[in-house]
Amino acid sequence: RREGGKKMSEVFPDTQPTNSRPLVGVIAYVDARSGKGRCENRSRAVAKQLDNLGATIAKRITKDVTHVVFKDGRYSTFELAKSHSCKVVSVLWVEACVSANEVAPEGKYPAIFDENSAPVVLGKIKRIKSMQPKSLDEEEITRSVRKRRKVLTSRQALCEGSADIKDVNAKEFTECEKHISKYSKIKSSVVFTSCHKSDQEMIHRVVQQLGQFAVKPSVDADTTHVICGSVRRTYNVLVGSVMGCWMLPLEWVWRSLEAGRWLEEASFDMSKEYPAAKYFRENMVQQHFLGSIGPVYVSRNNKLSFDQVTFLVQQAGGEVTNCLRKAKISIGASSKSKDVIGVTLDWLFDSITGHKVLPMARYILSSQE
């Protein structure tokens, strides 16, 4: 039909898009910042736009992520996206998708990393004020704060209550305070691996600001968290796995800084990338799975140092001997004795990764084959 010589579609333009969710199938990760010092995190607002367009929002960059929306974000995000061959686009790409109501050409809206505009995260990242309900992370933080206050109150009441009930003197009360102070000063340590130098510096500053942890160069008995810049099987990852440490991405550090408090690890746990860590954490008895194989001799010709391999074997429950003739297994060195099986270092690595003693046939050193 026509009205005044015009088509009806011209008089009453079509206000309903033919496809209201054009980004269905897109899996996107967002790191968008703005404001003075690039410290205002606008990732949530951009993610909301993408969600309205049908995209799936990822909490961290994995091999499944197809697009990374990047604006003045972190160097680690930009590099990780490139290493995963993600399509790294600017915020303008999202706006173009909204305007055209279709997937805009990514090549027209490339994201560029500028070192001079990298976000400043020395202080708490400013939040954009909103009337929306608290997110799950914020609610988790609130519960964590209440829990900590309750624990501190209980500790204080322990001393005060003892003074009331037993009528202890001032000296005994002081001893009680010293006992609590002794344990409150014990810190867990956090270790980072496969991290860019700039990320390492930021981790140090964030830990210094939020407290609770000490940063150490390698995993030891006090380590509870290993921060992974990328998915690689490093020495710290192997030791951290057999000790049941939390394996966490850099995002855990940045999100915790943004929240002003360390967030719960479960939401960021890299259990898919490092299943052994979760397995040993939940099955602590199995951490000593090498205890049944007999004495282990460690060669000094391995790609890791003698001390590192020895520590790794011991953490897995193995007994290390300095005498090759007394050993049942030799890592990195062959033996003339038929009673000693010489295997490569990869046997130890793969056994820890698989959280069990693996058959040695494929790891036998060539001189013993």
N, C-alpha and C positions, 0 to 999 in steps of 0.2 A: 504494500500500500504506500501511497505518497500523500504528503500533506504540504500544500503550497509549493508543489513542484520539487519537494525534497523527499529523499528516502526517510522512512521512519527511523532507521538506525542513526541518521544524522540529527534528527530532532531529539530522539531519546537515545543517546549513546549508551553502549553496553558498559555498565559499571561493574559487572561481575566477571572476574577473570575466568578464562576457559580452563585454566589449570592453576588452582590456588596453592599447590604444593609442588613447584617445579624441581625442587632439590631433593626429592625422594631418591634414596640410593647414595647420596653424598654423605660421607662421614668426615666431619670437620673438627679440627682443634683450633681454639682461638687464643691468641695472645695479642691483645690490643690495648695500648696505653696512650694517654694524652696528658695535657696540662703541663704546668711548670715542672721541669725535671722529669717529665714523662712518668710521674709517680701515681697518676690517677688510673686505676685499672678499669677499663671499660669492656673487658672481655665478656662479662655477664650480659651486658646490653646487646652486644653484637651476636652472642650465642642465642639470645632470645629471638632476634631477627631470623637467624638461620633455622631455628626450630620451627618458627611460624611458616617458613618456606618448605618444611618437610625434611630438612637435613637432620642427621643423627649427630649429637655433640659428644665428642670423645673427651675423657678426663685426662688422657695423656697420649702422646704420639706413639703409635704402634704401626705395624705393617698394614693394618686394616684401614688406617686413616688415608683418605683420598685428597683432602684439602686442608691447608693450614692458613687461616686468616691472620695476617701478621701486620702490626703497625707499631713501630717504636718499641718492640718487645725485647726479650732477652736473646743474647747471642746463642746460647745453648739451644733455644727453641728453633732458631733459624737454621743452625747447622744440623740439628737432628732431623728436621723436616727435609732438608736436602739429602741427607744420607738415606732416608726412607723413600726417596723419589716422590715425595708428595708434591702436589701443585700448591706452591706458596703464592698467595694472592693478597692484595691489599683490601682494606675495608671498602674501597670504592667498588670492588667486584660484588660485594654483597648488595650495595645500593643499586648497582646495575641490574642484578638479578631481580630485585624488588620492582624496579621501574619497568623492566621488560617482561616480568613474570615468566622468565625462562632462564636456563643456565647460560650466563653470559660467557663469552670467550675469555678464558683465563689469561691468555697471552696479552690481552690489552690492559690487564690490571696486575702487573707483577709487583710483588713486595720487595723492597730494598732494605737491607740492613745498613744503618748508619751508626758507626761507633760513637760519633759525637752526640747522638740522640738516644743512646742506650739508657734504659730506665735506671734511676737512682734508687737503690733499695737499702740505703744505710739506715733510714728511719722507717717507721711504720707506713705502709702504703695507704694512701687515702682512699676511703670508700665513697662511692657516689651515693648520696642520700636517697632513700627510697621509702615509699609507704608500703612496699610489699612485705609479706611475712618473712620471718627469718628463714634462711636456708638450712638444710640439714647440717651443714658444717658448723654454722653459727649456733644451732641448738646443741650440737655435740660439744662445742667449746663451753657453752654455758653450763652443761652438765658436768664437764671436766673441772671447771672452776669451783662449782659447788662441792664436788667430791673432794678436791684438794683442801678447801676451807674446812670441810668436815674432819678430814684427817688431822689437819693442824690443830683444830679445836680439841680433838680427842687427845692429841699429844699433850697439849697444855693442861687439859683436865686431868691427865694421868698424874702429872706432878702435883697439881693443886689438890686433886682428890686424895693423893697419898698423904699430903700434909694434913688434910682435914681428918681422915680416918685414923691414921696411925700416929698423928701428932708428931711427925718427924721433926728433927731440929733443922736449923738453917744449913748445916753442913751436909746432911743427907739430901736436902732439897737441891743444893748446888750440884751434888753428884748425879742426881736425876737429870738435871739440865745438861750436864756434860755428856751423859749417855745419849741423850736425844741429839745433841749437837754433833756428836761423833758420827752418827749414821746419816744425819742430814747433809754432811759434807761429802759423802761418798758419791761420786759422779759416774754415770755410765759414759762410755765413749762412743763417738760416731766416727766412721771412717768413710772416705770417698774414694771412688775408683773410676777410671775412664772419664775423668772430668777435665774440661778445658781450664786453663790457668785462671781465666777471669771468673769462672764458676767456683774454683777452689777458694779464691780470695773472698768471694761473696759468702760462701758457706761458713768460712771462719767468722765473718762479721755477723752473720745471722745467728750463729751459735753463741757468739759473745753477747749479742743483744737479748736473745731469748733465754739463755742460761740452760741449766739442767745437764748439759752434756759437755764433755771435753773432746776436742778434735785430735785424733791420733793418726799417724802415717800408715799404720797397718793394724790389722785385727789382732786383738789380744784377749785376755780373759775378761776384761771389763767391757768389751765391745758388745753393743746390743743392736746397732743400726749400721747398715752399709748403704751409702748413697751412690747410685749408679748413674753415670753420665750417659752411658750407652750399654747395650746388651753385649757383654763380652765375658769370657770365662777367665778372669784374672785370679791372681793368688788370693787377694782379699775376698773375692767372691767365693772361692772354694773354701777358705777357712771360715768365712762368715756363714756359709751354707751348713757345714758340718756342725757348727756351734749353734745353729738355729736362729741366727740373727735376722732381723727384719731387712729385707731387700727393698729399697725404696728409690723412686726416681727423683730427679732434681725438683720436680714439681712439688713434692712434699715439703721441701724447704721453702720454696717461694710462697706456697699457699699458707704455710704456717707463719711466715713473716707477715703476710697480708692480714692474717687473723690476729697476730700479736701473741700467739701461743702455739705450742706444738700440737698439731692435729692428730687425731687417732690414725694409727698406721694402717688399719685394715682396709680403708678405702683406697689406699695407694699401693698396697702390697704387690710386688712383682712376682707373685706365685706362679704365673703362667710361664714367665721367662726363667725363673729359678725355682722349680718345684721342690728341689732337695731341701732348700732352706725351710720351707713350710713343713715338710715331712719331718725333719729332725727337730723342729720346734715343737711339734705336736707329739713326737715319739722320742722323747729324750733318751730313753733306754737304748734306742738303736744308734745313738751317736757313736758308740764304741763298737761298731760293727767289724772293725779289723782285729778285735781282740782274740779271735779264734784261729788266726792264720799262722801264729807262731812268730818268732823273732824276725825282724825286718832289717836288712842292711841297706844303708843309704849311701850311694856313691857320691863323690864330689864332682862328678862330671855331668850332672844334670843341668837343664836350662834354668832351673831355680837354684838358689844357694842351698848349701848343705843344711843350714839352720832352718830355712823355710820348709824344705821337704820334711825334715825331722819333726818340726812343729806340726805340720799337716798330718803326718802319720800318727803322731801321739794324740792329737785332737780327735782322730777317728778311732782311738782305742788301741792302736798298734804298739807293739813293744819294739824299740829300736836297739840294735846291737852294733857295736863297733867292730866285731869280728865276723868276717865274711863266712868262715867255716861253720860258725854257730847258727847262721841264719837259715831260714826256710825260704825266704824270698829276698832277692836283691834288686833294688830299684836303680837302674842305670848302669849296672855292671854285671857282666857274665861271670860264671864260675865253672871251673873244671869239674867240680863235684856234681854228681847227678842228684844229690839231695837238696841242692840249692837252685831255685828257679830264678833266672834273671829276666826281669821284665822292664819295659820302658816306663817312663814317668806317666805316660798317658793312661796306663792301667789304673794308677792311683786317682788321676783326675776323673776318669770315666766312672770309677767305682763310687766316688763321692757324689758325682752328678746323678748316678743311678741309685744312690743310697743303698748299695749292697755290694758284696764281694763278687766281682765279675770273673767269668772264666778267663784264664790267662793265655790260652792258646794263641790268640791273635796279637798278643803283646810280647811274646817271647823275643828276646834279643837275637839278632841274626846269627851270632856265633854259637848259639845253643840249638838252633833249628835243625 
